[in-house]
Amino acid sequence: MAEPLDEFVMTLEEIKELLKAGRHNTYVGYEPSGPIHLGTLITLYKLKDMVDAGFHAIALMADIHAILNLKGPRELIEEVSMTYWKTVFHELGSPEIEIKLGSSFELSPDYVLDLLSLSQRVTAKRAWRAMSIIAREQEDPLVSHHIYPLMQALDILYLKVKVAIGGTDQRKIHALARDVFSTNVPLRIEKYVPSAIHTPLLTGLTGGKMSSSIPKSHIAVHDPPEIIREKIRNAYCPPGSEDQYDEEGRLKNPILGIMRYLILPRSESVILPRSKAAGGGEIEISNYEELESSYREGEIHPLDLKNFVADYLVEEFAGLRDKLMSDSGLLEPLYRLQKWQKERGLFGELEWKEVLRSYRPYLGESIS
């Protein structure tokens, strides 16, 4: 979970009460408009945790949201949702996670009329403030960017979700939902105030933002082993003698971030082999505090940490790669969607070459 908890859990008391009674719905909304990468896995794993805690977990494939963001044609986004995305969520998360298309309910008359009712209660300034962290690259926002957070809020009620989950960039949208649903706004759907929990954001491998359209900034779950190792080897990873946090207190070392948010929470302990440069032998790590302390003191060399992370990820995704290799129809729609995006300028030529490298082991050398 993101910290401090009293800021990024809305609220701890509400969550504790929900855990005591009944089987409630929880969800994460995703734009299924690109590859699933390490940043996505944080919330995917959280959905699995919620299943284990007794919740009914929903992964909302927000196809209408993706269309609003100009990420692709509806039919192709739906196909990607129900092939690649569904397979990944069931293989790496849990087969109990329900995969639901936003278009299955967001185009109903009641939903549209409720959306119009919300638009009368939320100012354009508030809507954009809730959305601006997600669409911060937009200098001149479209009307669709103001509709986006209102739909996210309404999705919660239409899915009967009691606990909404998202990264810290979703906090303002969930706060908006809690505020507006506590008022007398007239809606056709049953109204209540949802709870929300937020997970940390993973820094991109190059040290900036992790982006689906910048292949070198992320590791896609279908990346071949040699590409995973190459990306990790080239990743930003300052030595322990340097500050590992930015001026706002966020972890800026993506390799430490992968350990902190993806590997250590799912392991009782890990054994890190050490090269001669770091003293040789092995070191056992049982929590992130131990890891960061050992790293800062020079007991763990950056290259040793990178090698461990690369080996872990290659093994973690092995079963998924086998499944995608055995059925090219699971990955081919994603290739067609990204090619559509490339043809409309969402990828540069260098980025597109990197994308093709990941697909060729599955789809053949002839793709372009």
C-alpha positions in Angstrom: 0.0 0.0 0.0 1.0 3.6 -0.5 2.0 5.5 2.6 1.0 7.3 4.7 -2.0 5.0 5.1 -4.2 7.6 6.6 -3.9 9.5 3.3 -4.0 6.7 0.8 -6.6 4.5 2.5 -10.2 5.9 2.6 -10.5 5.0 5.3 -8.8 2.3 7.5 -11.9 2.1 9.8 -14.2 1.5 6.8 -12.0 -1.2 5.4 -11.9 -3.0 8.7 -15.6 -3.0 9.0 -16.1 -4.3 5.5 -13.7 -7.2 6.2 -16.0 -8.3 9.1 -19.2 -8.7 7.1 -20.1 -10.4 3.9 -18.5 -10.8 0.4 -18.2 -7.3 -1.1 -17.1 -6.2 -4.5 -13.8 -4.5 -5.1 -12.3 -3.4 -8.4 -9.6 -1.7 -10.4 -10.3 0.0 -13.7 -7.8 -0.3 -16.5 -7.5 1.2 -20.0 -6.7 -2.0 -22.0 -4.9 -0.1 -24.7 -1.4 -1.4 -24.4 0.8 -4.1 -22.9 0.5 -5.1 -19.2 3.8 -4.1 -17.6 5.3 -4.2 -14.1 3.4 -1.0 -13.0 0.1 -2.8 -13.8 1.1 -5.8 -11.7 1.0 -3.9 -8.4 -2.8 -3.5 -8.7 -3.2 -6.9 -10.3 -1.6 -8.6 -7.3 -3.7 -6.4 -5.0 -6.8 -7.8 -6.7 -5.5 -11.3 -6.0 -4.9 -10.3 -2.3 -8.5 -9.1 -2.1 -9.8 -12.4 -3.5 -7.8 -14.2 -0.8 -9.4 -11.8 1.7 -12.9 -12.9 0.7 -13.8 -10.1 -1.8 -15.3 -10.5 -5.2 -12.6 -8.8 -7.4 -13.4 -7.2 -10.8 -10.9 -6.0 -13.4 -12.8 -3.4 -15.4 -11.6 -3.3 -19.0 -12.5 0.4 -19.5 -12.8 0.3 -23.3 -15.0 3.4 -23.5 -12.4 5.3 -21.4 -9.7 4.2 -23.9 -11.8 5.5 -26.7 -12.2 8.8 -25.0 -8.4 8.9 -24.7 -8.0 8.2 -28.4 -6.2 4.9 -27.9 -7.9 2.8 -30.5 -11.1 1.5 -32.2 -13.7 0.0 -29.9 -13.9 -3.5 -31.5 -10.1 -3.9 -31.3 -9.9 -2.7 -27.7 -12.6 -5.1 -26.7 -10.8 -8.0 -28.5 -7.5 -7.1 -26.6 -9.4 -7.0 -23.4 -10.9 -10.5 -23.7 -7.7 -12.2 -25.1 -4.4 -10.8 -23.8 -5.6 -8.9 -20.8 -8.0 -11.6 -19.6 -5.3 -14.3 -20.0 -2.7 -12.3 -18.0 -5.1 -11.5 -15.1 -6.1 -15.1 -14.7 -2.5 -16.5 -15.1 -0.7 -14.0 -12.9 -3.5 -13.0 -10.6 -6.4 -15.3 -10.1 -9.0 -17.1 -12.3 -11.6 -15.8 -9.8 -11.0 -12.2 -11.0 -14.0 -11.2 -13.1 -13.1 -9.5 -16.3 -15.8 -7.0 -17.3 -16.0 -4.6 -20.2 -17.1 -1.0 -19.5 -19.2 -0.9 -22.6 -21.4 -3.7 -21.1 -23.1 -1.1 -18.9 -21.7 2.4 -19.6 -23.8 2.9 -22.7 -27.1 2.1 -21.0 -29.7 4.9 -20.8 -29.6 4.9 -17.0 -25.8 5.3 -16.9 -25.8 8.1 -19.5 -28.5 10.0 -17.7 -26.7 9.5 -14.3 -23.5 10.8 -16.0 -25.4 13.9 -17.1 -26.7 14.4 -13.5 -23.1 14.2 -12.2 -21.9 16.7 -14.8 -24.3 19.2 -13.2 -22.8 18.8 -9.8 -19.1 18.8 -10.6 -17.3 21.8 -11.8 -15.0 21.6 -14.9 -12.1 22.7 -12.6 -12.7 19.9 -10.1 -13.0 17.3 -12.9 -9.8 18.4 -14.5 -8.0 18.5 -11.2 -9.0 14.9 -10.5 -7.8 13.9 -14.0 -4.7 16.1 -14.4 -2.2 13.7 -12.8 -3.3 10.9 -15.2 -3.4 13.2 -18.3 -0.7 15.6 -17.3 0.9 15.6 -20.8 -2.3 17.3 -22.1 -1.7 21.1 -22.4 -5.2 21.7 -23.8 -7.6 19.2 -22.3 -10.5 17.9 -24.3 -14.1 17.7 -23.0 -13.6 14.0 -22.9 -10.9 14.4 -20.2 -13.4 16.1 -18.0 -16.0 13.3 -18.6 -13.4 10.6 -17.8 -13.3 11.0 -13.9 -17.1 11.3 -13.7 -17.4 8.0 -15.5 -14.8 6.4 -13.1 -16.9 7.6 -10.2 -20.1 6.3 -11.6 -18.5 2.9 -12.5 -18.1 2.3 -8.8 -21.8 2.4 -8.2 -22.8 0.5 -11.3 -20.4 -2.3 -10.3 -21.7 -2.2 -6.7 -18.1 -1.8 -5.6 -17.5 -1.1 -1.9 -13.7 -0.8 -2.2 -12.2 0.9 -5.2 -8.5 0.3 -5.8 -6.0 2.3 -7.9 -2.6 3.9 -7.9 -1.9 7.1 -6.0 -2.7 8.9 -9.2 -6.3 7.8 -8.7 -6.7 9.3 -5.3 -8.3 12.6 -6.4 -10.9 10.7 -8.5 -11.9 8.5 -5.6 -12.0 11.5 -3.3 -14.4 13.2 -5.9 -16.6 10.1 -5.9 -16.8 10.0 -2.1 -17.6 13.7 -2.0 -20.3 13.8 -4.7 -22.0 10.6 -3.6 -22.4 11.9 -0.1 -24.6 14.7 -1.5 -28.2 14.6 -2.6 -27.3 14.3 -6.3 -30.2 12.5 -8.0 -29.2 9.2 -9.5 -31.0 6.2 -11.0 -28.5 3.8 -9.5 -28.3 3.1 -5.7 -26.0 5.7 -4.1 -23.5 5.2 -1.3 -20.1 6.4 -0.3 -17.4 3.9 -1.5 -14.1 3.2 0.3 -10.8 3.3 -1.5 -7.2 2.0 -1.2 -4.2 3.2 -3.2 -1.0 1.5 -4.3 2.4 3.0 -5.0 3.5 4.0 -8.5 6.5 2.2 -9.9 9.2 4.5 -11.4 10.1 3.7 -15.0 13.3 1.8 -15.7 14.9 4.9 -17.3 14.2 6.9 -14.1 11.2 8.8 -15.3 7.5 7.8 -15.8 6.7 4.2 -16.7 4.7 4.4 -19.9 3.2 1.8 -22.2 4.3 3.8 -25.3 7.9 3.9 -24.2 9.1 0.2 -24.2 12.5 0.9 -22.5 10.7 2.4 -19.5 8.8 -0.8 -18.7 9.0 -4.6 -18.8 5.9 -6.1 -20.4 4.8 -9.4 -19.0 5.3 -11.0 -22.4 8.8 -9.7 -23.0 11.2 -12.6 -23.9 13.8 -13.4 -21.3 16.7 -11.8 -23.2 14.8 -8.5 -23.4 13.9 -8.6 -19.7 17.5 -9.1 -18.9 18.6 -6.4 -21.3 16.1 -3.8 -19.9 17.0 -4.6 -16.3 20.8 -4.4 -17.1 20.3 -1.0 -18.6 17.9 0.3 -15.9 18.6 3.3 -13.8 20.0 2.0 -10.5 22.2 4.5 -8.5 24.6 2.9 -6.1 23.7 2.8 -2.4 26.0 5.8 -1.6 23.6 8.0 -3.5 20.1 9.2 -2.4 17.5 6.7 -3.5 14.6 9.2 -3.1 13.5 12.3 -5.0 12.8 15.7 -3.5 9.2 14.6 -2.8 10.2 11.5 -0.9 9.4 9.0 -3.7 11.7 6.0 -4.4 13.5 6.9 -7.6 15.4 3.6 -8.0 13.2 1.3 -10.1 15.2 -1.8 -9.2 14.6 -1.2 -5.5 11.0 -0.4 -6.4 10.5 -3.7 -8.1 11.9 -5.5 -5.0 9.8 -3.4 -2.6 6.5 -3.5 -4.3 6.5 -6.7 -6.4 9.0 -9.3 -5.0 9.4 -8.9 -1.3 5.6 -8.6 -0.5 5.2 -12.1 -2.1 8.2 -13.8 -0.5 8.9 -14.6 3.2 12.6 -14.0 2.4 14.9 -14.0 -0.6 18.5 -15.1 -1.0 20.6 -12.7 -3.1 23.9 -14.1 -4.5 26.7 -11.6 -4.3 29.6 -11.1 -6.7 33.2 -10.9 -5.6 32.9 -7.1 -6.0 30.4 -7.1 -3.2 32.2 -9.6 -1.0 30.9 -12.9 -2.4 28.6 -15.4 -0.8 24.9 -14.8 -0.3 22.8 -12.5 1.8 19.3 -13.2 3.0 16.7 -10.5 2.9 13.3 -10.8 4.6 11.9 -7.2 4.2 12.5 -4.0 2.3 14.0 -2.2 5.3 16.8 -4.8 5.4 17.3 -4.6 1.7 17.6 -0.8 1.6 19.9 -0.8 4.6 22.2 -3.4 3.1 22.2 -1.7 -0.3 23.1 1.7 1.2 25.9 0.1 3.2 27.4 -1.4 0.0 26.7 -5.0 1.0 24.7 -5.4 -2.2 26.1 -4.4 -5.5 23.7 -2.8 -8.1 24.6 -5.4 -10.7 23.9 -8.3 -8.3 20.5 -6.7 -7.4 19.7 -6.3 -11.2 20.7 -9.9 -11.9 18.4 -11.2 -9.1 15.5 -9.1 -10.3 15.9 -10.2 -13.9 16.1 -13.9 -12.9 13.0 -13.5 -10.7 10.9 -11.8 -13.5 12.0 -14.3 -16.1 10.8 -17.2 -13.9 7.6 -15.3 -12.7 6.4 -14.9 -16.3 7.5 -18.3 -17.7 4.1 -20.0 -17.5 2.4 -17.0 -19.1 5.0 -16.9 -22.0 4.3 -20.6 -22.6 0.6 -20.0 -22.8 1.0 -17.0 -25.2 3.5 -19.1 -27.3 1.0 -21.9 -27.7 -1.8 -19.6 -28.9 -0.8 -16.6 -31.0 -4.4 -15.4 -31.0 -3.9 -14.3 -27.4 -1.2 -11.7 -28.3 -1.9 -10.9 -31.9 -4.8 -8.5 -31.2 -2.5 -6.4 -29.0 0.0 -6.2 -31.8 -2.7 -5.0 -34.2 -3.8 -2.4 -31.6 -0.3 -1.1 -31.1 0.2 -1.0 -34.9 -2.9 1.1 -35.2 -1.5 3.5 -32.6 1.9 3.6 -34.4 0.2 4.5 -37.6 -1.4 7.5 -35.8 1.8 8.8 -34.3 1.6 7.3 -30.8 5.0 5.6 -31.3 8.2 6.8 -32.8 10.2 4.6 -35.1 12.8 3.6 -32.5 10.0 2.8 -30.0 8.2 0.7 -32.6 11.4 -1.3 -33.3 11.5 -2.1 -29.6 7.8 -3.2 -29.6 8.4 -5.5 -32.5 11.3 -7.2 -30.8 8.9 -8.4 -28.0 6.3 -9.8 -30.5 8.5 -11.6 -32.9 9.2 -14.8 -30.8 5.4 -15.2 -30.7 4.2 -13.9 -34.0 7.2 -14.5 -36.3 9.9 -12.5 -38.0 7.6 -11.1 -40.7 5.7 -8.7 -38.6 6.4 -5.0 -39.3 
